[in-house]
Amino acid sequence: MKKSILQTFPLGFPWQTQDPFLFCVYHLDHYPKGNENMGPDPELLEGRNLGNDFTIKDGWRMYHGHTVPGFPYHPHRGFETITIVNKGFCDHSDSLGAAGRFGEGDVQWMTAGRGVQHSEMFPLLNTDKENPLELFQIWLNLPKRDKFTAPHFKMLWHEDIPIIKEENATIKVIAGNYRGTKANDPAPNSWAVKPENEVAVWNIHVNTNVTYTLPKADTEVTRTLYFYEGSEIFIGDKKINPNFGIALDATQETQIRIGSEKAHFLLLQGKPIEEPIAKYGPFVMNTEEEIQQAMDEYRVTQFGGWPWPYPDNVHERDKGRFAKYPDGHTIEKS
């Protein structure tokens, strides 16, 4: 019998991924109470390298933010971002004029395609209690034929995302098909659109002291299971500690014995695109010449410019969850 584990590796920042995925990062920040500007009190910012604060200090980071934590405007081209916000909120603004506030389980799926600028800020909305943030951002590649597709912004609201409750596990089906339950449609030009590519993004929570069986895929795909919270687990006779990734053979089921704490996993799976990859920061193309072209075009066009008043744009504190699309259509959530 073949071993289901192909490789294990420690989880860094970002996490190691396999084709068709390019990048995955896990943000867990225990932000304090917010001030009137939806950021930490100024005295809490002393001693931080503001604008490039990736060191966990007091349990949280400011990233590239100076007042509000997060990522002020920056460009992308040639791939898609899938942003899963399990706790806290993300304020999105982009060069298409689209905007949104999403969180508490919502997912944003954005196709950068031929080029877009966006900002992702983490407003500290609570003034009377702490503002924890738990967020995954995943980069899914686009094949050469779709690198220059039109940018697209899509929300998957948590009320609409399929959640499967099994006897000992809960599975949030963000992309793909889990035991016959299909996720909501991804962005229209995504690699995930075609079922034969078997792209899957599942957030899996399993109870203590049980055995969970991960179903096999229908075709040959890459599959990585990220064990990001819990105590030890066992796959066969191999013990695996939390904060490890596991590359699995997706052609067979994988039985996972859970230890004394609930185990939380993120699964990324898909058919490899198997094309050359050239990367430079926020640009992902097929050749170095295309990367240079992307940089030249961004310098000239700014991918449509920036229609918002601030590079670290945040929305009003009392604004609920919402999405404003480039055509002006707006959806308001509670």
matplotlib code that plots the C-alpha trace (Angstrom):
import matplotlib.pyplot as plt

x = [0.0, 1.3, 2.1, -0.3, 2.3, 4.7, 6.4, 6.1, 7.5, 7.4, 5.0, 6.9, 5.6, 4.4, 3.5, 5.0, 2.5, 2.2, 1.1, -1.5, -1.1, 1.6, 1.4, -0.5, -0.1, -1.9, -2.4, -3.4, -3.2, -4.7, -5.2, -6.1, -9.1, -9.3, -9.1, -11.1, -9.0, -9.7, -6.1, -4.2, -3.6, -0.4, 1.6, 1.2, 3.0, 6.2, 9.1, 7.5, 9.0, 5.9, 5.4, 7.2, 6.1, 6.0, 7.4, 4.8, 5.0, 2.4, 0.6, 0.1, 1.6, 1.0, 2.3, 2.6, 0.1, 1.1, -2.2, -4.5, -2.9, -2.9, -1.7, -2.1, -2.5, -0.4, -0.6, -1.2, -1.1, -1.4, -3.1, -6.0, -6.3, -8.6, -8.9, -10.6, -11.4, -12.5, -12.2, -12.2, -12.7, -10.9, -11.6, -11.1, -10.7, -9.4, -8.5, -11.7, -13.7, -14.8, -14.9, -16.1, -15.9, -16.0, -15.2, -16.5, -16.3, -16.6, -14.3, -13.2, -12.2, -10.3, -8.9, -6.1, -5.8, -4.2, -3.7, -5.4, -4.4, -6.1, -5.7, -6.5, -6.8, -7.8, -9.9, -10.1, -13.8, -14.3, -13.4, -14.5, -12.8, -10.0, -10.1, -8.8, -8.0, -7.7, -7.1, -5.8, -4.7, -4.1, -2.7, -4.1, -2.2, -3.8, -2.7, -1.0, -4.1, -5.9, -3.1, -4.6, -8.2, -10.3, -9.9, -12.9, -14.1, -16.4, -17.7, -18.6, -20.6, -20.4, -24.2, -23.9, -20.8, -21.5, -20.6, -20.7, -21.2, -20.1, -20.1, -16.7, -15.8, -16.9, -15.8, -16.2, -16.2, -14.8, -13.9, -14.3, -16.6, -16.6, -18.4, -20.9, -21.4, -20.2, -18.8, -20.2, -18.9, -15.5, -14.5, -15.5, -12.0, -10.5, -8.5, -11.1, -14.0, -13.5, -14.5, -11.8, -9.1, -10.4, -9.4, -10.4, -10.1, -11.5, -11.2, -11.5, -12.1, -12.0, -12.9, -10.5, -9.6, -11.2, -10.1, -11.1, -11.0, -10.1, -11.7, -9.5, -9.6, -11.0, -8.0, -4.2, -3.9, -1.5, -2.9, -1.4, -2.9, -1.9, -2.1, -2.2, -3.9, -4.2, -2.0, -0.3, -2.0, -1.1, -1.2, -0.4, 2.5, 3.8, 3.3, 2.8, 2.9, 0.9, 2.4, 3.4, 2.3, 1.7, 1.9, -0.4, -1.1, -4.6, -5.3, -6.1, -8.1, -6.1, -7.0, -6.0, -6.0, -6.6, -4.9, -6.1, -7.0, -9.3, -7.4, -7.7, -6.6, -6.6, -6.5, -5.4, -5.7, -5.7, -4.5, -1.2, -1.1, 2.5, 3.7, 6.8, 6.4, 8.2, 7.5, 8.5, 6.7, 3.0, 3.4, 3.2, 3.8, 5.4, 8.6, 11.0, 10.2, 6.5, 7.5, 9.4, 6.4, 4.1, 6.4, 6.7, 2.9, 2.3, 4.7, 2.8, -0.9, -1.0, -3.5, -6.2, -5.0, -6.3, -9.8, -9.7, -8.6, -5.9, -3.6, -4.7, -8.4, -10.8, -14.6, -16.7, -16.7, -20.5, -20.5, -21.5, -20.4, -20.9, -19.6, -19.6, -18.8, -17.2, -20.5, -21.8, -24.0, -23.8, -24.8, -25.3, -25.1, -25.9]
y = [0.0, 3.4, 5.9, 8.9, 11.3, 12.6, 15.3, 17.3, 20.7, 23.5, 26.4, 29.6, 33.0, 32.5, 28.8, 26.5, 25.8, 23.5, 24.3, 25.7, 27.7, 30.3, 31.6, 31.1, 33.1, 32.8, 36.0, 35.5, 38.8, 39.5, 43.2, 45.5, 47.8, 50.3, 54.1, 56.8, 56.1, 52.3, 51.6, 50.8, 53.7, 55.6, 54.6, 51.0, 51.8, 52.9, 50.7, 49.3, 49.5, 51.1, 50.5, 47.2, 45.6, 41.8, 41.0, 39.7, 42.1, 41.9, 39.3, 41.4, 43.1, 46.3, 44.9, 48.0, 50.1, 53.3, 54.0, 51.1, 47.6, 46.1, 46.6, 50.0, 50.1, 47.8, 46.3, 42.7, 41.1, 37.5, 35.6, 35.5, 36.2, 34.2, 36.0, 34.1, 36.1, 33.9, 36.5, 40.3, 42.4, 43.4, 46.7, 46.4, 49.2, 49.0, 50.8, 49.7, 51.7, 48.5, 48.4, 46.3, 45.3, 41.6, 39.3, 36.8, 34.0, 35.8, 35.2, 37.5, 36.1, 38.7, 38.1, 40.5, 39.5, 42.2, 44.5, 46.0, 48.0, 47.3, 47.9, 45.5, 47.1, 45.6, 48.2, 47.8, 48.4, 47.5, 50.2, 48.3, 45.0, 43.4, 42.9, 39.4, 38.8, 35.4, 35.5, 33.3, 34.8, 32.3, 33.1, 30.9, 31.1, 31.9, 30.0, 32.0, 32.3, 34.1, 36.3, 39.3, 38.6, 41.5, 42.1, 40.8, 41.2, 38.6, 38.1, 34.7, 35.7, 33.4, 32.9, 31.3, 29.2, 25.5, 24.1, 20.3, 19.0, 15.4, 13.4, 14.6, 17.3, 20.6, 21.4, 24.8, 24.3, 27.5, 25.9, 22.5, 19.6, 17.9, 14.5, 15.8, 19.2, 21.9, 25.2, 28.5, 29.5, 31.1, 34.1, 33.5, 33.2, 31.2, 28.0, 26.7, 27.2, 23.9, 20.9, 18.7, 20.9, 19.8, 22.9, 22.7, 25.1, 23.5, 24.8, 21.7, 21.5, 18.1, 17.1, 15.6, 11.9, 10.8, 9.6, 11.7, 10.4, 12.8, 11.7, 11.0, 13.1, 11.9, 12.8, 13.3, 16.6, 18.2, 18.3, 20.1, 19.9, 22.7, 21.8, 25.2, 24.7, 21.8, 19.2, 16.3, 14.2, 10.9, 9.8, 6.1, 5.7, 9.3, 11.9, 15.4, 18.5, 21.7, 24.3, 21.7, 21.3, 17.8, 17.1, 14.2, 11.6, 12.6, 9.4, 7.7, 8.4, 9.7, 8.7, 11.3, 10.5, 13.6, 14.2, 15.8, 19.2, 20.0, 20.1, 22.9, 22.4, 24.3, 22.1, 23.3, 21.0, 21.3, 20.2, 21.7, 24.4, 23.2, 26.4, 28.4, 30.9, 34.3, 36.2, 39.6, 40.8, 41.3, 40.2, 36.6, 35.9, 33.3, 35.1, 37.7, 39.8, 39.8, 40.8, 43.8, 44.7, 44.6, 46.9, 49.3, 49.4, 49.9, 52.9, 54.5, 53.5, 52.7, 50.1, 52.6, 54.9, 55.2, 56.7, 56.7, 59.5, 57.5, 54.7, 52.9, 53.6, 52.3, 52.7, 54.4, 52.6, 52.1, 50.7, 47.0, 44.2, 45.3, 45.1, 47.9, 46.6, 48.5, 49.2, 50.9, 48.1, 47.6, 44.8, 45.5, 42.8, 43.0]
z = [0.0, -0.9, 1.8, 1.7, 3.0, 0.4, 2.4, 5.7, 6.2, 8.9, 8.3, 7.7, 6.7, 4.0, 3.8, 1.2, -1.7, -4.8, -8.3, -9.1, -5.9, -5.6, -2.1, 1.2, 4.3, 7.7, 9.8, 13.4, 15.3, 18.7, 18.2, 21.1, 21.5, 18.7, 19.0, 17.1, 14.0, 14.1, 14.9, 18.1, 20.6, 19.5, 22.5, 21.5, 18.2, 19.9, 19.0, 15.9, 12.4, 11.0, 7.3, 7.5, 10.9, 10.5, 13.9, 16.4, 19.3, 22.0, 19.8, 16.7, 13.7, 11.8, 8.5, 6.1, 8.1, 9.9, 11.7, 10.8, 10.4, 7.0, 3.4, 1.8, -2.0, -4.0, -7.5, -8.7, -12.2, -13.5, -10.7, -8.2, -4.5, -2.2, 1.2, 4.0, 7.1, 9.9, 12.7, 12.5, 9.4, 6.2, 4.4, 0.6, -1.9, -5.4, -8.6, -10.3, -7.8, -6.0, -2.2, 0.7, 4.3, 4.9, 7.8, 10.4, 7.9, 4.6, 1.6, -1.1, -4.5, -6.7, -10.1, -10.8, -14.4, -16.5, -13.5, -10.5, -7.4, -4.1, -0.4, 2.4, 5.8, 9.1, 11.0, 14.8, 15.1, 18.7, 21.2, 24.3, 23.7, 21.7, 17.9, 17.1, 13.4, 11.7, 8.0, 5.2, 1.9, -1.0, -4.4, -7.2, -10.5, -13.8, -17.0, -19.7, -21.7, -18.8, -17.5, -19.2, -18.3, -17.0, -13.3, -11.3, -7.6, -6.0, -2.5, -1.0, 2.0, 5.0, 5.0, 1.5, 1.9, 2.3, 5.7, 6.1, 9.7, 10.0, 13.2, 14.3, 11.9, 10.3, 6.8, 5.2, 1.4, -0.1, -3.4, -5.0, -4.2, -0.8, -0.9, -3.4, -1.8, -4.3, -3.3, -4.7, -8.1, -8.1, -10.2, -13.9, -15.4, -12.5, -12.9, -10.4, -12.8, -14.6, -12.5, -14.1, -12.5, -9.1, -7.3, -3.6, -0.7, 2.5, 6.1, 8.3, 12.0, 13.7, 17.2, 19.8, 20.1, 16.8, 13.4, 10.5, 6.9, 4.2, 0.9, -2.1, -5.3, -8.6, -10.6, -10.1, -8.3, -5.9, -2.3, 0.7, 4.2, 6.6, 10.3, 11.9, 15.2, 17.7, 19.4, 17.7, 15.0, 13.5, 9.9, 9.8, 12.3, 11.7, 14.4, 13.1, 15.3, 14.7, 12.4, 9.8, 6.2, 4.7, 1.0, 0.4, -2.3, -3.3, -5.1, -1.8, 1.3, 4.3, 7.8, 10.4, 14.2, 16.2, 19.6, 22.8, 21.2, 18.3, 15.0, 12.5, 8.9, 5.6, 2.5, -0.9, -3.9, -7.7, -11.0, -11.8, -14.5, -15.4, -17.1, -16.5, -13.6, -13.4, -10.2, -9.0, -5.9, -6.8, -10.5, -11.6, -15.3, -17.5, -18.5, -17.2, -20.2, -19.2, -15.6, -17.0, -19.2, -16.1, -14.2, -17.1, -17.6, -13.9, -13.8, -16.7, -16.0, -12.3, -13.4, -13.5, -10.8, -7.2, -6.8, -3.0, -0.6, 1.2, 0.2, 3.4, 2.8, 5.5, 5.6, 8.2, 11.6, 11.6, 8.1, 8.2, 5.9, 2.3, -1.3, -3.8, -7.3, -10.2, -11.8, -8.6, -7.6, -3.8, -1.5, 2.2, 4.8, 8.5]

ax = plt.figure().add_subplot(projection="3d")
ax.plot(x, y, z, "-o")
ax.set_aspect("equal")
plt.show()
